[in-house]
Amino acid sequence: MIDPGLAFGAPPVQTGSAAVTGKEPLLGGELREKAVWVDEAVCIGCRYCANVACNTFMVESSYGRSRVIRQDGDSGERIQEAIDTCPVDCIHWVEFEQLEELRQRLAGQELLPLGLPSATRHKRTLPRP
């Protein structure tokens, strides 16, 4: 029986002009030099990015802010189009190595939901004129 762990120590396989390293995104995605990141503290929940690149962005249900769900969900051009549609410039290309630090920084921030459900809205206490 062949040990599947041997594949991780094997040298890259040369195919055509690019070497296959085994670290390429799943499902035929292209290998990118940069990762995409949404600064949720700045996001206003407009949903533009999720409408343009729906395989990469989604609106998180608890806070109503955009979040990256897959780095290889859409083409680089489609993701750039989503970045360009953002009215508050909260989506950025970053180095893959920065993602964990950015996640930890976001986890340390207190985010409030962008909209309150109607059941939890405060009742009017003053009489209407």
C-alpha positions in Angstrom: 0.0 0.0 0.0 1.3 3.5 -0.9 1.5 6.1 1.8 -0.5 9.2 0.7 1.7 11.4 2.8 4.6 10.8 0.4 2.9 13.2 -2.1 3.6 16.1 0.2 7.3 15.5 0.2 7.6 14.8 -3.5 9.2 17.4 -5.8 6.9 19.5 -8.0 5.7 17.9 -11.2 6.5 19.9 -14.3 3.5 20.2 -16.7 3.8 22.5 -19.6 5.1 25.9 -18.4 3.9 25.6 -14.8 4.9 23.3 -12.0 2.2 21.5 -10.2 2.8 21.7 -6.4 -0.4 20.2 -5.0 -1.3 23.5 -3.4 -3.5 24.8 -6.2 -7.0 25.8 -5.3 -9.6 23.0 -5.5 -12.2 22.6 -8.3 -10.0 24.0 -11.0 -9.3 27.5 -9.5 -6.3 29.4 -10.5 -3.3 29.8 -8.2 -3.2 33.5 -7.1 -0.4 35.5 -5.7 -2.8 37.5 -3.4 -5.8 36.7 -1.2 -8.9 38.9 -0.9 -10.0 40.3 2.5 -13.1 42.2 3.7 -12.5 44.6 6.6 -15.8 43.8 8.3 -15.4 46.7 10.7 -15.7 49.1 7.8 -18.3 47.1 5.7 -21.8 48.7 5.6 -23.5 45.6 4.3 -24.5 46.9 0.9 -24.3 43.4 -0.7 -22.7 44.7 -3.9 -19.7 42.4 -3.7 -21.9 39.4 -3.0 -24.0 40.2 -6.0 -21.1 40.6 -8.3 -18.9 37.7 -7.1 -21.4 35.3 -5.3 -18.9 32.4 -5.2 -16.4 34.5 -3.2 -18.4 36.7 -1.0 -21.4 36.3 1.3 -23.2 38.5 3.7 -22.8 37.1 7.2 -26.2 36.7 8.8 -25.4 37.7 12.4 -23.8 41.1 11.7 -25.0 41.8 8.1 -21.4 42.4 6.8 -19.7 40.8 3.8 -17.2 38.0 4.3 -15.0 36.0 2.0 -16.1 32.4 1.8 -13.7 31.1 -0.9 -10.5 32.5 -2.3 -10.9 30.7 -5.6 -14.7 31.1 -6.0 -14.6 33.6 -8.9 -12.0 34.8 -11.4 -9.6 37.5 -10.4 -11.4 39.9 -12.8 -14.7 39.2 -11.2 -13.3 39.7 -7.7 -11.7 43.0 -8.8 -15.0 44.1 -10.2 -16.6 43.4 -6.8 -13.8 45.4 -5.1 -14.4 48.3 -7.5 -18.1 48.3 -6.7 -17.6 48.7 -2.9 -18.7 52.1 -1.8 -16.6 52.2 1.3 -13.4 50.5 0.0 -13.4 47.8 2.6 -12.2 44.9 0.3 -8.5 44.5 -0.3 -6.0 42.2 -2.0 -3.6 41.0 0.7 -0.8 38.5 1.0 -2.0 35.0 2.0 0.4 35.1 5.0 -1.5 38.1 6.4 -4.9 36.3 6.5 -4.5 34.7 9.9 -3.3 38.0 11.5 -6.2 39.9 10.0 -8.7 37.2 11.3 -7.2 37.5 14.8 -7.4 41.3 14.7 -11.0 41.1 13.5 -11.9 38.6 16.3 -10.6 41.2 18.8 -12.9 43.9 17.7 -16.4 44.4 18.9 -18.8 44.5 15.9 -22.4 45.4 16.3 -25.1 44.1 13.9 -25.9 46.6 11.1 -29.6 46.3 11.5 -31.9 45.1 14.3 -34.6 42.6 13.5 -38.1 44.1 14.0 -38.8 41.9 17.0 -35.9 43.4 19.0 -36.4 47.1 18.0 -37.1 49.5 20.8 -40.6 50.6 21.2 -41.5 54.2 20.9 -41.9 55.7 24.4 -42.9 59.2 23.5 -46.5 59.9 22.3 -46.9 60.8 18.7 -47.9 64.4 18.1 
